[in-house]
Amino acid sequence: MPGRGIVAAWLLLLLASGASAQSLETAVMPGQVIQGHAKLESECKNCHVRFNRAAQTGLCVDCHKDVGRDISGRRGLHGRLSEKECRTCHTDHKGRGADIARLNARSFDHQKTEFALKGAHASPELECRACHVPKKKYREAPSDCYSCHKKDDKHKGKLGTACADCHGEKNWKQTRFDHNKTRFPLRNGHRDVACDLCHKTKDFKGAPLTCVGCHQKDDQRKGHRGKFGQKCETCHTDRNWKTIKFNHDRDTQYPLKGKHQLATCESCHTGILYQQKLQTACIACHRKDDQKKNAHQGRFGEKCESCHTERSWASSTFDHDRQTKYPLRGKHAQAKCAACHTGILYKENLATTCISCHKKDDKHKDQLGPKCESCHNEADWRQTRFDHGLTRFPLLGKHASVKCEACHTTPQYKDARTDCYSCHRKDDKHKLRLGTLCEQCHNARSWKQWDFDHNKRTKFVLDGKHKGLDCHACHKFPVRGRAVVAAACASCHEDVDVHRGGFGRLCERCHVTSSFKTIKPGAAGRPFR
């Protein structure tokens, strides 16, 4: 056909003249895109991928991020569609003024959105524009009742904007309200009460939550006349005003025991019952009993419950071993209370040390310190006991038969040295040449026994001719603390150095300990410095 030839020739002319491939794509574009896509029209690759139509949807959601989030989250209209290709519903290149997002109001399934149409909202007479404002996206339509029905709010905003709490979609005039979800659920006798008996205002706010707020007239009629306070619910229930449920043992922090069960309420509650803050101490009610003749008259303090119970005022149940931090043992169990408690009993802060009571019995005259219990016990003052094993220096071997004074030279028995040399300086036959750590070789069983292993406990192994040497052969001079000797051969064998220092001081590089004359194989020719 002549037309095809002209087009082909024209295309060849563009290619021959160096026109770009993009100019070619623009030339064959099927039509203009909508106004919203106009800025993308100059580059086809903004919306198309060459030779890959399936990739076009990915480019769409890259720009329309809100739609992309719906698809990935499987919510909204786009997230619930079975068709996943954008071009199926939105075909462009139909001109600047084309509407490529047109919806068929009759066939559109609103159930696929986040706002399913129910009740009156599903009526065919309700037009889309009633909720969807022109020139705004459909997704921008409000989903809360108050945004559309503000003009229908007869409460003038006084009950808030949560219309759905009382109203439904079927009929605006029909109301529903679950009073049990409020701070005051309607139960038992309150269930059939008319609303206006409690709610005196049209906004249904400000209704009293306390019993006395509504039943004050009943309090006057029943005879309490405010004397029992305003907490009606403490004794009464909402089932029946005459029903009493108060249990003093369960509902208070002061259970009634013994003779307290027989006492009348007014004997303790002298003011407004259940409102005044009563003291729970025994002395608050029984002070007059404490002041009677032959009673304590305040000398034993105010904690009556320490000795007495509710069953009988005359009985005493105080257990010093269980109820105090100082159990009475030995002869302490026979002592009278007044022997230690000279002031107000159980209120004074008594010292629990032995010396605080037995200072006059201390024959040591404070020379052994105040801790009498270290040697004495409660059974008999003359009996002594002391376990030296509980100290940092347990008495082992011959130490177990040594008298205390042999080590403890001061009357206080303190600051005795625990190192061997402090006591056994006179027994040191080494004259300090092996240091002062006697326990490295000797033990407490016998001074003559020694068990030092030079190979395991030092870094200098005694082998060869070193094995039979006397300790003093190397340890010649007095030292303090450990017996430290230089480990270099030359420090002991300098007098037999035939090389006169010409080969250095590392004798062990050529010589061995079995014989000074023996030369190690391969030692000749080694550098010595």
C-alpha positions as CSV (number, residue, x, y, z in Angstrom):
1,M,0.0,0.0,0.0
2,P,1.3,3.5,-0.8
3,G,0.5,4.7,2.8
4,R,2.6,2.0,4.4
5,G,5.5,2.9,2.1
6,I,5.4,6.5,3.1
7,V,5.3,5.6,6.8
8,A,8.2,3.2,6.4
9,A,10.2,5.8,4.4
10,W,9.5,8.3,7.1
11,L,10.7,6.0,9.8
12,L,13.8,5.2,7.9
13,L,14.4,8.9,7.5
14,L,14.2,9.4,11.3
15,L,16.6,6.6,11.9
16,A,19.0,7.8,9.3
17,S,18.9,11.4,10.6
18,G,20.0,10.1,14.1
19,A,16.6,10.5,15.9
20,S,16.5,8.7,19.2
21,A,14.4,5.6,19.9
22,Q,12.4,7.7,22.5
23,S,11.3,10.1,19.8
24,L,10.1,7.2,17.8
25,E,8.0,6.0,20.7
26,T,6.5,9.4,21.1
27,A,5.7,9.5,17.5
28,V,3.7,6.2,17.6
29,M,1.9,7.0,21.0
30,P,-1.8,6.0,20.7
31,G,-3.1,9.3,22.3
32,Q,-2.6,11.8,25.0
33,V,-2.7,10.7,28.7
34,I,-4.9,12.2,31.3
35,Q,-4.0,15.6,32.8
36,G,-2.7,14.0,36.0
37,H,-0.2,11.9,34.0
38,A,0.8,14.7,31.6
39,K,4.1,15.3,33.3
40,L,5.1,11.6,32.7
41,E,4.1,11.6,29.0
42,S,7.5,12.7,27.7
43,E,9.2,9.5,28.8
44,C,7.4,6.2,28.0
45,K,9.6,4.4,30.4
46,N,7.9,6.2,33.3
47,C,4.9,4.0,32.9
48,H,6.0,1.2,30.5
49,V,8.8,-1.4,30.5
50,R,9.9,-2.5,27.0
51,F,8.9,-6.0,26.1
52,N,7.4,-6.6,29.6
53,R,3.8,-5.6,30.1
54,A,3.5,-7.4,33.4
55,A,6.0,-4.9,34.9
56,Q,3.6,-2.0,34.2
57,T,1.6,-2.6,37.4
58,G,4.7,-2.2,39.6
59,L,5.4,1.2,38.1
60,C,1.8,2.2,38.8
61,V,1.9,1.4,42.5
62,D,5.3,3.1,42.8
63,C,3.6,6.4,42.1
64,H,0.2,5.6,43.7
65,K,1.7,4.6,47.0
66,D,-1.6,4.6,48.9
67,V,-3.0,2.1,46.4
68,G,0.2,0.1,46.7
69,R,-0.2,-0.1,50.5
70,D,-3.8,-1.3,50.1
71,I,-2.7,-4.1,47.8
72,S,0.2,-5.2,50.0
73,G,-2.0,-5.0,53.1
74,R,-4.9,-6.7,51.4
75,R,-7.3,-4.0,52.5
76,G,-9.6,-1.6,50.8
77,L,-11.0,-2.0,47.3
78,H,-7.7,-2.6,45.5
79,G,-6.5,-5.0,48.2
80,R,-9.6,-7.2,47.7
81,L,-9.8,-7.3,43.9
82,S,-9.0,-10.6,42.1
83,E,-7.7,-8.7,39.1
84,K,-4.2,-7.5,39.8
85,E,-3.4,-5.6,36.6
86,C,-4.0,-1.8,36.8
87,R,-4.6,-1.4,33.1
88,T,-7.6,-3.7,33.2
89,C,-9.7,-1.0,34.9
90,H,-7.6,2.2,34.2
91,T,-6.8,2.5,30.5
92,D,-5.0,5.7,29.6
93,H,-4.1,7.6,26.4
94,K,-7.7,8.7,25.9
95,G,-7.0,12.4,26.2
96,R,-6.4,15.0,28.9
97,G,-10.0,15.1,30.1
98,A,-10.7,11.4,30.2
99,D,-12.0,9.8,33.3
100,I,-10.1,6.5,33.8
101,A,-11.3,5.9,37.3
102,R,-15.0,5.8,36.6
103,L,-17.1,3.5,38.7
104,N,-20.5,2.0,38.0
105,A,-22.5,3.0,41.0
106,R,-25.1,0.3,40.4
107,S,-22.7,-2.6,40.0
108,F,-20.0,-1.4,42.5
109,D,-19.6,-3.8,45.4
110,H,-19.1,-1.6,48.4
111,Q,-18.5,-4.7,50.6
112,K,-15.0,-4.8,49.2
113,T,-14.1,-1.5,50.8
114,E,-13.3,-0.7,54.5
115,F,-16.9,0.6,55.0
116,A,-19.5,-2.1,54.2
117,L,-23.0,-0.6,53.6
118,K,-25.5,-1.8,56.1
119,G,-29.0,-0.8,57.1
120,A,-30.1,2.5,55.7
121,H,-26.6,3.0,54.1
122,A,-27.4,0.1,51.7
123,S,-30.6,1.7,50.5
124,P,-30.6,2.2,46.6
125,E,-32.0,5.7,47.2
126,L,-28.8,6.8,48.9
127,E,-26.6,8.3,46.3
128,C,-22.8,8.0,46.3
129,R,-22.3,11.8,46.4
130,A,-24.0,11.9,49.8
131,C,-20.7,10.7,51.3
132,H,-18.2,11.1,48.4
133,V,-17.5,14.7,47.8
134,P,-16.8,15.7,44.2
135,K,-13.1,16.3,43.2
136,K,-11.9,14.2,46.1
137,K,-10.7,10.6,46.0
138,Y,-13.3,8.0,47.0
139,R,-10.9,6.7,49.6
140,E,-11.0,10.1,51.4
141,A,-14.7,9.7,52.4
142,P,-15.0,9.7,56.2
143,S,-15.9,6.5,57.9
144,D,-17.1,7.8,61.2
145,C,-20.8,8.6,61.8
146,Y,-20.3,12.2,63.1
147,S,-18.6,13.4,60.0
148,C,-21.8,12.9,57.9
149,H,-24.5,13.1,60.7
150,K,-23.3,16.1,62.6
151,K,-26.4,18.0,61.6
152,D,-28.5,15.2,63.0
153,D,-26.9,15.4,66.4
154,K,-29.7,16.6,68.8
155,H,-27.3,16.3,71.7
156,K,-25.2,19.2,70.2
157,G,-22.0,17.4,70.8
158,K,-22.6,16.9,74.6
159,L,-22.5,13.1,74.3
160,G,-19.4,13.1,72.1
161,T,-19.0,11.9,68.5
162,A,-19.2,8.1,69.0
163,C,-22.8,7.9,67.6
164,A,-22.5,4.2,67.1
165,D,-22.5,3.7,70.9
166,C,-26.3,4.3,70.9
167,H,-27.5,4.4,67.3
168,G,-27.4,1.8,64.5
169,E,-27.5,2.0,60.6
170,K,-31.1,0.8,60.3
171,N,-32.9,3.8,61.8
172,W,-31.5,6.9,63.4
173,K,-34.3,7.2,65.8
174,Q,-33.8,3.7,67.2
175,T,-31.3,3.7,70.1
176,R,-29.4,1.1,71.8
177,F,-27.1,1.5,74.8
178,D,-25.4,-1.0,77.0
179,H,-25.2,0.6,80.4
180,N,-23.0,-2.2,81.7
181,K,-20.1,-0.8,79.7
182,T,-20.2,2.3,81.8
183,R,-18.8,2.9,85.2
184,F,-22.2,2.1,86.7
185,P,-23.6,-1.2,85.3
186,L,-27.3,-1.6,86.0
187,R,-27.8,-4.7,88.0
188,N,-30.6,-6.3,90.1
189,G,-33.0,-3.6,91.4
190,H,-31.4,-0.9,89.2
191,R,-32.1,-2.8,86.0
192,D,-35.8,-1.7,85.6
193,V,-35.4,1.9,86.9
194,A,-36.4,4.7,84.4
195,C,-33.5,6.7,83.0
196,D,-34.8,10.0,84.1
197,L,-34.8,9.0,87.8
198,C,-31.0,9.2,87.8
199,H,-30.3,11.3,84.7
200,K,-31.8,14.7,85.4
201,T,-30.4,16.5,82.4
202,K,-30.9,15.9,78.7
203,D,-27.3,15.3,78.0
204,F,-27.4,12.2,80.3
205,K,-24.4,13.5,82.2
206,G,-23.7,14.3,85.8
207,A,-25.7,11.4,87.2
208,P,-24.5,10.5,90.7
209,L,-22.5,7.2,91.1
210,T,-22.8,6.9,94.9
211,C,-25.8,5.3,96.6
212,V,-26.4,8.2,98.8
213,G,-26.7,10.4,95.8
214,C,-30.0,8.9,95.0
215,H,-31.0,7.2,98.3
216,Q,-30.4,10.0,100.8
217,K,-34.1,10.1,101.6
218,D,-34.0,6.4,102.3
219,D,-31.1,7.0,104.8
220,Q,-33.2,9.5,106.7
221,R,-36.2,7.2,106.6
222,K,-34.4,4.1,107.8
223,G,-33.1,5.8,110.9
224,H,-29.4,6.2,110.2
225,R,-29.7,10.0,109.6
226,G,-26.2,10.2,108.3
227,K,-24.6,8.7,111.4
228,F,-23.4,5.7,109.6
229,G,-21.7,7.6,106.8
230,Q,-22.4,7.8,103.1
231,K,-21.0,4.4,102.0
232,C,-24.3,2.6,101.8
233,E,-22.8,-0.2,99.7
234,T,-20.7,-1.2,102.7
235,C,-23.8,-2.9,104.3
236,H,-26.5,-2.8,101.6
237,T,-26.8,-4.4,98.1
238,D,-28.6,-3.4,94.9
239,R,-30.8,-6.5,95.2
240,N,-32.7,-5.4,98.2
241,W,-32.3,-2.4,100.4
242,K,-33.1,-4.4,103.5
243,T,-30.4,-7.1,102.8
244,I,-27.3,-6.6,104.9
245,K,-24.0,-8.1,103.7
246,F,-21.4,-6.5,105.9
247,N,-18.9,-9.0,107.4
248,H,-16.4,-7.3,109.8
249,D,-13.9,-10.1,109.6
250,R,-13.8,-10.2,105.8
251,D,-14.4,-6.5,104.9
252,T,-12.1,-4.8,107.4
253,Q,-8.5,-5.1,108.5
254,Y,-9.7,-5.8,112.1
255,P,-11.4,-9.2,112.4
256,L,-13.5,-9.6,115.5
257,K,-12.2,-12.4,117.7
258,G,-12.9,-13.6,121.2
259,K,-15.0,-11.2,123.3
260,H,-14.9,-8.6,120.5
261,Q,-17.6,-10.5,118.7
262,L,-20.0,-9.7,121.5
263,A,-19.3,-6.0,121.6
264,T,-21.8,-3.6,120.0
265,C,-20.8,-1.4,117.1
266,E,-21.4,1.8,119.1
267,S,-18.9,0.7,121.8
268,C,-16.1,1.3,119.3
269,H,-17.7,3.4,116.6
270,T,-18.7,6.5,118.7
271,G,-18.8,8.9,115.7
272,I,-20.0,8.5,112.2
273,L,-19.9,4.8,111.6
274,Y,-17.4,3.5,109.0
275,Q,-16.2,7.1,108.3
276,Q,-14.2,7.9,111.4
277,K,-10.7,6.4,111.4
278,L,-10.6,4.2,114.4
279,Q,-7.4,3.2,116.1
280,T,-6.8,-0.6,116.2
281,A,-4.4,-0.6,119.2
282,C,-5.7,-2.3,122.3
283,I,-4.8,0.6,124.5
284,A,-7.1,2.9,122.6
285,C,-10.1,1.1,124.2
286,H,-8.5,-0.5,127.2
287,R,-6.4,2.3,128.7
288,K,-8.7,2.3,131.7
289,D,-8.0,-1.4,132.3
290,D,-4.3,-0.7,132.2
291,Q,-4.6,2.0,134.9
292,K,-6.4,-0.2,137.4
293,K,-4.9,-1.2,140.7
294,N,-2.5,-4.2,140.4
295,A,-2.3,-3.5,136.6
296,H,0.7,-2.3,134.7
297,Q,-0.2,1.4,135.0
298,G,1.6,2.2,131.8
299,R,5.0,0.8,132.8
300,F,4.8,-2.1,130.3
301,G,4.0,0.1,127.3
302,E,1.0,0.2,125.1
303,K,1.4,-3.0,123.1
304,C,-1.2,-5.0,125.1
305,E,-1.4,-7.6,122.4
306,S,2.2,-8.7,123.1
307,C,0.9,-10.6,126.1
308,H,-2.9,-10.6,126.1
309,T,-5.5,-12.0,123.7
310,E,-9.1,-11.2,122.9
311,R,-10.3,-14.4,124.7
312,S,-9.4,-13.2,128.2
313,W,-7.7,-10.1,129.6
314,A,-6.2,-12.1,132.4
315,S,-4.3,-14.7,130.3
316,S,-0.8,-14.0,128.9
317,T,0.6,-15.7,125.8
318,F,3.9,-13.9,125.2
319,D,6.6,-16.2,123.9
320,H,10.0,-14.5,124.2
321,D,11.8,-17.1,122.1
322,R,9.4,-16.8,119.1
323,Q,8.3,-13.2,119.3
324,T,11.7,-11.5,119.9
325,K,15.2,-11.7,118.4
326,Y,16.6,-12.7,121.8
327,P,15.5,-16.3,122.8
328,L,15.8,-17.0,126.5
329,R,18.1,-20.0,127.0
330,G,19.8,-21.6,130.0
331,K,19.5,-19.5,133.1
332,H,18.0,-16.7,131.1
333,A,14.7,-18.6,131.0
334,Q,14.4,-18.3,134.8
335,A,15.1,-14.6,135.0
336,K,12.3,-12.2,135.7
337,C,11.3,-9.6,133.1
338,A,12.1,-6.7,135.4
339,A,15.7,-8.0,135.8
340,C,16.4,-6.8,132.2
341,H,13.5,-4.5,131.5
342,T,14.0,-1.8,134.0
343,G,12.1,0.9,132.1
344,I,8.9,0.8,130.1
345,L,8.6,-2.8,129.1
346,Y,8.8,-3.7,125.4
347,K,9.3,0.0,124.5
348,E,12.9,0.5,125.7
349,N,15.7,-0.4,123.3
350,L,17.6,-3.0,125.3
351,A,21.1,-4.0,124.3
352,T,21.4,-7.7,123.7
353,T,25.1,-8.1,124.4
354,C,26.2,-10.1,127.4
355,I,28.4,-7.4,128.9
356,S,25.4,-5.0,129.0
357,C,23.9,-7.1,131.9
358,H,27.0,-9.0,133.2
359,K,29.6,-6.3,133.4
360,K,29.8,-6.8,137.2
361,D,30.5,-10.5,136.5
362,D,33.5,-9.8,134.2
363,K,36.5,-11.1,136.0
364,H,38.7,-10.2,133.1
365,K,38.2,-6.4,133.8
366,D,37.6,-5.7,130.0
367,Q,41.0,-7.2,129.1
368,L,39.4,-9.9,126.9
369,G,36.9,-7.5,125.2
370,P,33.0,-7.3,125.5
371,K,32.2,-10.5,123.5
372,C,31.6,-12.8,126.5
373,E,29.7,-15.3,124.3
374,S,32.9,-16.2,122.5
375,C,33.8,-18.4,125.5
376,H,30.8,-18.5,127.8
377,N,27.2,-19.7,127.4
378,E,23.9,-19.3,129.1
379,A,24.0,-22.7,130.9
380,D,26.7,-21.7,133.4
381,W,28.9,-18.6,133.6
382,R,31.9,-20.7,134.8
383,Q,31.8,-23.1,131.8
384,T,34.0,-21.9,128.9
385,R,34.0,-22.8,125.2
386,F,36.0,-21.5,122.3
387,D,36.4,-23.2,118.9
388,H,39.6,-21.9,117.4
389,G,38.7,-23.6,114.2
390,L,36.2,-20.7,113.5
391,T,39.1,-18.3,113.3
392,R,41.5,-17.7,110.4
393,F,44.1,-19.9,112.2
394,P,42.7,-23.3,113.1
395,L,44.9,-25.2,115.6
396,L,46.3,-28.2,113.8
397,G,49.0,-30.7,114.8
398,K,51.0,-29.7,117.8
399,H,49.3,-26.3,117.8
400,A,46.3,-27.9,119.3
401,S,48.1,-28.6,122.6
402,V,49.8,-25.2,122.9
403,K,48.5,-22.8,125.6
404,C,46.7,-19.7,124.6
405,E,49.3,-17.4,126.2
406,A,52.1,-18.9,124.1
407,C,50.7,-17.0,121.1
408,H,48.3,-14.4,122.6
409,T,50.7,-12.2,124.5
410,T,48.1,-9.4,125.2
411,P,45.1,-9.7,127.5
412,Q,42.8,-8.9,124.6
413,Y,43.7,-12.1,122.7
414,K,43.8,-9.9,119.6
415,D,46.3,-9.1,116.8
416,A,48.2,-12.4,117.3
417,R,50.4,-13.0,114.2
418,T,49.5,-16.0,112.0
419,D,52.8,-16.5,110.2
420,C,55.2,-19.2,111.4
421,Y,58.2,-17.0,111.7
422,S,56.7,-14.7,114.2
423,C,56.6,-17.6,116.8
424,H,59.4,-19.8,115.5
425,R,62.2,-17.3,114.9
426,K,64.4,-19.1,117.5
427,D,63.8,-22.4,115.7
428,D,65.1,-21.2,112.3
429,K,68.3,-23.2,111.8
430,H,68.6,-21.7,108.3
431,K,69.4,-18.2,109.6
432,L,67.0,-16.6,107.1
433,R,68.8,-18.1,104.1
434,L,65.6,-19.8,103.1
435,G,63.4,-16.9,103.9
436,T,60.6,-16.6,106.4
437,L,57.9,-18.8,104.8
438,C,58.5,-21.8,106.9
439,E,55.2,-23.5,105.8
440,Q,56.7,-24.0,102.4
441,C,58.7,-26.9,103.8
442,H,57.5,-27.6,107.3
443,N,54.0,-28.5,108.7
444,A,52.3,-28.3,112.1
445,R,52.6,-32.0,112.9
446,S,56.4,-32.0,113.4
447,W,59.1,-29.3,113.0
448,K,61.6,-31.9,111.7
449,Q,59.3,-33.1,108.9
450,W,59.6,-31.3,105.6
451,D,58.0,-32.0,102.2
452,F,59.2,-29.3,99.8
453,D,59.3,-30.4,96.1
454,H,61.7,-28.1,94.3
455,N,60.8,-29.4,90.8
456,K,57.0,-28.8,91.2
457,R,57.0,-25.6,93.3
458,T,59.8,-23.7,91.5
459,K,60.9,-22.9,88.0
460,F,64.3,-24.4,88.6
461,V,64.3,-28.2,88.2
462,L,66.9,-30.1,90.3
463,D,68.4,-32.7,88.0
464,G,71.8,-34.1,87.3
465,K,74.3,-33.1,90.0
466,H,71.9,-30.5,91.3
467,K,69.7,-33.2,92.7
468,G,71.6,-34.1,95.8
469,L,72.8,-30.6,96.8
470,D,72.2,-29.1,100.2
471,C,69.8,-26.2,100.1
472,H,72.4,-23.9,101.6
473,A,74.7,-24.6,98.6
474,C,72.6,-22.2,96.5
475,H,70.7,-20.3,99.2
476,K,73.7,-18.7,100.9
477,F,72.6,-15.3,102.0
478,P,69.7,-14.1,104.2
479,V,66.6,-12.9,102.4
480,R,63.2,-11.5,103.5
481,G,60.1,-13.4,102.6
482,R,60.7,-16.0,99.9
483,A,64.0,-17.7,99.4
484,V,64.9,-16.1,96.0
485,V,68.1,-17.2,94.2
486,A,69.2,-16.2,90.7
487,A,68.6,-19.1,88.2
488,A,71.5,-18.3,85.9
489,C,74.4,-20.9,85.9
490,A,77.0,-18.2,86.1
491,S,75.5,-16.9,89.4
492,C,76.8,-20.1,91.2
493,H,79.5,-21.4,88.8
494,E,81.4,-18.2,88.0
495,D,84.5,-19.6,89.8
496,V,84.8,-22.6,87.4
497,D,84.3,-20.5,84.2
498,V,87.4,-21.5,82.2
499,H,86.3,-19.2,79.4
500,R,86.7,-16.2,81.6
501,G,83.4,-14.8,80.3
502,G,84.4,-15.0,76.7
503,F,81.4,-17.2,75.8
504,G,78.9,-15.2,77.8
505,R,76.8,-16.2,80.8
506,L,74.5,-18.7,79.2
507,C,76.4,-21.8,80.2
508,E,73.4,-24.0,79.6
509,R,73.7,-23.5,75.9
510,C,76.7,-25.9,75.8
511,H,76.8,-27.6,79.2
512,V,74.4,-30.0,81.0
513,T,73.7,-30.5,84.7
514,S,74.9,-34.2,84.7
515,S,78.6,-33.1,84.1
516,F,80.1,-29.7,83.6
517,K,82.6,-31.2,81.2
518,T,79.9,-32.7,78.9
519,I,79.2,-30.5,75.8
520,K,75.8,-30.7,74.1
521,P,75.8,-32.1,70.6
522,G,75.8,-29.3,68.0
523,A,76.7,-26.6,70.5
524,A,79.9,-25.8,68.6
525,G,79.5,-23.0,66.1
526,R,76.5,-21.4,67.8
527,P,76.5,-17.6,68.2
528,F,76.8,-16.6,71.9
529,R,75.7,-13.0,71.8
